[in-house]
Each structure stands twice: as C-alpha cells, then as structure tokens.
Amino acid sequence: MYHALFLMLLSALPNVATTVKTTVFYLVVFGLIFFSGSIYLLATNVLTSFDFKKIGFITPIGGTLLIAAWGVLLYNVLSRK
C-alpha cells in the first residue's frame, strides 16, 4: 500500500525528470513483484505440491530493487539545484 502512495507521489513531483520517474517506476514495480510475489508464494507452500522454497532467493532481490528505487529518487532530488 505504501508503495502505491509512493508511486502517486512520484507522478506528482514536478522537478524530477521523466527518465528518472520511469526508472523509479520500473524498479518499484519489479521490486514489488519479486518481493511480495515470492512471499505470497512461500506462504502457499503448504497448500501446493510445488516447493517454493527453491525460489526464496528472489525475495531479497525484490527488496534490493525497492531500496534502489528510493535511492535513485533521493539522489536525483538532492542533486538538483
């Protein structure tokens, strides 16, 4: 939910370049898919016959993408004059 608010805030920022907005958008979307998606799949591990623990390494990749999105935006905002 907070990342949806983050994306709405991102679209409203007037002093951020469109390329930065696009980069941050894709980092957040893929980060959410990797992070939240892998956690949802791991939570259904008991209900399915597939062992989702094999794809558990995707969770930290998603978290890293989310942190990178915040970092890219922070760097861009702080480096603007």
C-alpha positions as CSV (number, residue, x, y, z in Angstrom):
1,M,0.0,0.0,0.0
2,Y,2.8,2.4,0.8
3,H,4.5,1.8,-2.5
4,A,1.2,2.7,-4.3
5,L,1.2,6.0,-2.4
6,F,4.9,6.4,-3.3
7,L,4.1,6.0,-7.0
8,M,1.3,8.6,-6.8
9,L,3.7,11.0,-5.1
10,L,6.3,10.3,-7.7
11,S,4.0,11.2,-10.5
12,A,3.2,14.5,-8.8
13,L,6.8,15.6,-8.4
14,P,7.3,18.4,-10.9
15,N,11.1,18.8,-10.6
16,V,12.0,15.2,-11.3
17,A,13.0,14.2,-14.9
18,T,10.7,11.8,-16.8
19,T,13.5,9.3,-17.3
20,V,14.1,9.2,-13.5
21,K,10.4,8.8,-12.9
22,T,10.3,5.9,-15.4
23,T,13.4,4.2,-13.9
24,V,12.0,4.5,-10.3
25,F,8.6,3.2,-11.5
26,Y,10.0,0.1,-13.0
27,L,12.3,-0.5,-10.0
28,V,9.3,-0.3,-7.7
29,V,7.0,-2.5,-9.9
30,F,9.6,-5.2,-10.3
31,G,10.6,-4.9,-6.7
32,L,7.0,-5.4,-5.6
33,I,6.5,-8.4,-7.9
34,F,9.7,-10.1,-6.8
35,F,9.4,-9.3,-3.1
36,S,5.7,-9.6,-2.4
37,G,5.1,-12.2,-5.0
38,S,7.7,-14.5,-3.6
39,I,6.4,-14.1,-0.1
40,Y,2.9,-14.9,-1.3
41,L,4.2,-18.0,-3.0
42,L,6.1,-19.0,0.1
43,A,3.0,-18.6,2.2
44,T,1.1,-21.0,0.0
45,N,3.9,-23.6,0.2
46,V,1.7,-25.9,2.4
47,L,-1.3,-25.7,0.0
48,T,0.6,-26.7,-3.1
49,S,2.8,-29.5,-4.1
50,F,5.4,-27.2,-5.5
51,D,8.3,-26.4,-3.2
52,F,8.5,-22.6,-3.4
53,K,11.5,-22.6,-1.1
54,K,13.6,-23.1,-4.2
55,I,12.7,-19.6,-5.3
56,G,13.1,-17.9,-1.9
57,F,16.2,-16.2,-3.1
58,I,14.0,-13.8,-5.2
59,T,12.7,-12.1,-2.0
60,P,16.0,-10.2,-1.2
61,I,16.3,-9.2,-4.9
62,G,12.9,-7.6,-4.8
63,G,13.8,-5.8,-1.5
64,T,17.0,-4.5,-3.1
65,L,15.1,-3.2,-6.1
66,L,12.7,-1.3,-3.8
67,I,15.6,0.2,-1.9
68,A,17.3,1.1,-5.2
69,A,14.1,2.9,-6.3
70,W,14.1,5.1,-3.2
71,G,17.8,5.7,-3.5
72,V,17.6,6.8,-7.2
73,L,14.8,9.2,-6.4
74,L,16.6,10.6,-3.3
75,Y,19.9,11.0,-5.2
76,N,18.0,12.8,-8.0
77,V,16.1,15.1,-5.7
78,L,19.2,16.0,-3.6
79,S,21.4,16.6,-6.6
80,R,19.0,19.1,-8.3
81,K,19.7,22.7,-7.7
